[in-house]
């Protein structure tokens, strides 16, 4: 490599480094940068922020779903729906709701002889009255090997750590915490010659 080529390589490398640094510096635009202030000074604003983020009904725009061949005008309506902040593992869900009448214009997309293209209609839309932070995972999400823990919103293995310890002693098997099951490391294969796949031995047997 001559001197000119060497200089060119160095120049290209420096350009690449500068470009990567520029990309990293631009990533700050993906974050909400904060300015530090005195907590006593910002207490009123903090209280306002918290009150506007708690789990309760908020006005939300909801898409209306007309039958095929029709279009609602407007296509979205403002209705109260549960939203807001909850602790980890919890979600803001309605505990009291009702159907409200929403008046819309209805446009027929396929014109039928003797019937109007535009008409008025009433659509029943679900509105939330009261909300509560409740577990995202429910007892329905647990399998036969699990018990539902209300306090932690989790599906806990019935036999605790005993089955896990027994599984980890077996060669070629791994414990699945999510399913509370002892699974083969090898994927199940299609057995031949009258054999079948044995999940306990993780191989084809007669």
Secondary structure, DSSP 8 states (H G I E B T S, - for coil): --HHHHHHHHHHHHHHHHHHHHHHHHGGGGS-------TTTTHHHHHHHHHTTBSEEEEEEEE----TTEEEESSEEEEEEEE-B--TTEEEEEEEEEEEEEEEEEEESS--TTS-SEEEEEEEEEEEEEEEEEESS-GGG--TTEEEETTTTEEEETTTTHHHHHHHTSTTEEEETTTTEEEESS------TT-EEETTTTEEE-
